[in-house]
Amino acid sequence: MSDIPAQLRYTRSHEWVRIEDDGSVVVGITDHAQEQLGDLVFVELPEVGRRVAAGEDCAVVESVKAASDVYAPVAGEVAEVNGELEGSPELVNQDPYGRGWLFRLRDADLGSAELLDAEAYRAHVESEEH
């Protein structure tokens, strides 16, 4: 079973969300998602300043197997992207909840989407595997 940290929130499309003290949210893809994709070779990140709606595709992760859209888990404005991924997309595989984060949203509307806790996300992943 993939690593599913208890302190994060998750979407059914396999993004994770970390809510920061300043109200911003950091977004990445889950350990399960990176395992399913395989070795990442490219990450396309959203433009800083772009406003995104909950569920809107705003980034792309490409592996040796396939390319996959990454959806905004909540509405907000892109405040920062992880520029380190431009030259090292494999960081998503190596540390999906740490150095492999994708982007940060400010003015995040946490009520704009359904976020799952770790237990609910684990049940969701298990239901997809059966």
Disulfide bonds with the S-S distance in Angstrom:
none
